[in-house]
Amino acid sequence: MCLAVPGKIISIKEDNGIRTAKVSFGGAIKDINIQWLPEAEEGSYILAHVGTALSIVNEEEAEEAIKTAKEFEEMQGKLDERRK
């Protein structure tokens, strides 16, 4: 099973014919290969896995996935606290 994470493209550059983007994942900025998504542009939301953009998603889908991930993280923190 793989996990694709939603993020927002904040800038795009091309180097030697390869398109990459700076993508914000909840504030963490990562370099992501967007070569497979020629329609990607600044402000687009993408799903990324292992440094590669897999698809473009709409803002609502991305925000819902981010919200769910944060809720999961909060629940995990509560479980960890109970185990102490």
C-alpha beads as a LAMMPS data file, in Angstrom:
LAMMPS data file: protein, C-alpha beads

84 atoms
83 bonds

1 atom types
1 bond types

-500.0 500.0 xlo xhi
-500.0 500.0 ylo yhi
-500.0 500.0 zlo zhi

Masses

1 110.0

Atoms # bond

1 1 1 0.000 0.000 0.000
2 1 1 1.246 3.481 -0.780
3 1 1 0.237 6.797 0.672
4 1 1 -0.097 9.868 -1.526
5 1 1 -0.019 13.173 0.318
6 1 1 -1.792 16.353 -0.826
7 1 1 0.152 19.570 -1.188
8 1 1 -0.061 22.979 -2.846
9 1 1 2.392 24.045 -5.560
10 1 1 4.011 27.332 -4.601
11 1 1 6.548 27.611 -7.428
12 1 1 7.644 25.737 -10.550
13 1 1 10.970 25.533 -12.340
14 1 1 12.365 23.612 -15.283
15 1 1 15.934 22.368 -15.347
16 1 1 17.311 20.333 -18.245
17 1 1 13.776 19.659 -19.460
18 1 1 12.545 18.331 -16.101
19 1 1 9.748 20.221 -14.315
20 1 1 9.884 20.351 -10.545
21 1 1 7.899 22.318 -8.012
22 1 1 8.246 23.604 -4.497
23 1 1 5.189 22.116 -2.790
24 1 1 3.809 22.995 0.626
25 1 1 2.623 20.046 2.688
26 1 1 1.031 21.743 5.675
27 1 1 3.897 24.222 5.803
28 1 1 6.709 21.762 5.087
29 1 1 8.206 22.673 1.697
30 1 1 9.513 19.868 -0.509
31 1 1 10.853 19.619 -4.057
32 1 1 8.513 17.418 -6.114
33 1 1 8.877 16.107 -9.662
34 1 1 5.813 17.266 -11.646
35 1 1 7.020 16.034 -15.033
36 1 1 3.996 13.700 -15.434
37 1 1 1.562 16.572 -14.877
38 1 1 2.151 19.116 -17.644
39 1 1 -1.075 20.934 -16.669
40 1 1 0.199 21.602 -13.115
41 1 1 0.657 25.277 -12.297
42 1 1 1.347 27.467 -9.285
43 1 1 -1.586 27.195 -6.904
44 1 1 -2.537 23.677 -8.068
45 1 1 -3.067 20.997 -5.450
46 1 1 -1.376 17.689 -6.161
47 1 1 -1.087 14.237 -4.637
48 1 1 2.545 13.221 -4.242
49 1 1 4.264 9.968 -3.376
50 1 1 8.012 9.481 -2.960
51 1 1 8.841 12.884 -4.440
52 1 1 6.648 12.542 -7.529
53 1 1 3.318 14.199 -8.261
54 1 1 0.753 11.564 -9.229
55 1 1 -2.337 13.654 -9.913
56 1 1 -3.939 17.043 -9.553
57 1 1 -6.822 17.326 -7.097
58 1 1 -9.198 20.164 -6.387
59 1 1 -8.690 22.350 -3.335
60 1 1 -11.660 20.854 -1.488
61 1 1 -10.337 17.290 -1.841
62 1 1 -6.872 18.378 -0.733
63 1 1 -8.153 20.289 2.302
64 1 1 -10.343 17.344 3.353
65 1 1 -7.382 14.955 3.129
66 1 1 -5.196 17.361 5.136
67 1 1 -7.926 17.702 7.770
68 1 1 -8.280 13.931 8.040
69 1 1 -4.515 13.493 8.405
70 1 1 -4.416 16.084 11.203
71 1 1 -7.289 14.355 13.002
72 1 1 -5.466 11.037 12.710
73 1 1 -2.296 12.606 14.103
74 1 1 -4.234 14.041 17.064
75 1 1 -5.839 10.651 17.784
76 1 1 -2.452 8.953 17.582
77 1 1 -1.038 11.485 20.061
78 1 1 -3.866 10.746 22.495
79 1 1 -3.272 7.007 22.192
80 1 1 0.438 7.483 22.773
81 1 1 -0.306 9.526 25.915
82 1 1 -2.556 6.770 27.288
83 1 1 0.190 4.202 26.814
84 1 1 2.617 6.115 29.042

Bonds

1 1 1 2
2 1 2 3
3 1 3 4
4 1 4 5
5 1 5 6
6 1 6 7
7 1 7 8
8 1 8 9
9 1 9 10
10 1 10 11
11 1 11 12
12 1 12 13
13 1 13 14
14 1 14 15
15 1 15 16
16 1 16 17
17 1 17 18
18 1 18 19
19 1 19 20
20 1 20 21
21 1 21 22
22 1 22 23
23 1 23 24
24 1 24 25
25 1 25 26
26 1 26 27
27 1 27 28
28 1 28 29
29 1 29 30
30 1 30 31
31 1 31 32
32 1 32 33
33 1 33 34
34 1 34 35
35 1 35 36
36 1 36 37
37 1 37 38
38 1 38 39
39 1 39 40
40 1 40 41
41 1 41 42
42 1 42 43
43 1 43 44
44 1 44 45
45 1 45 46
46 1 46 47
47 1 47 48
48 1 48 49
49 1 49 50
50 1 50 51
51 1 51 52
52 1 52 53
53 1 53 54
54 1 54 55
55 1 55 56
56 1 56 57
57 1 57 58
58 1 58 59
59 1 59 60
60 1 60 61
61 1 61 62
62 1 62 63
63 1 63 64
64 1 64 65
65 1 65 66
66 1 66 67
67 1 67 68
68 1 68 69
69 1 69 70
70 1 70 71
71 1 71 72
72 1 72 73
73 1 73 74
74 1 74 75
75 1 75 76
76 1 76 77
77 1 77 78
78 1 78 79
79 1 79 80
80 1 80 81
81 1 81 82
82 1 82 83
83 1 83 84
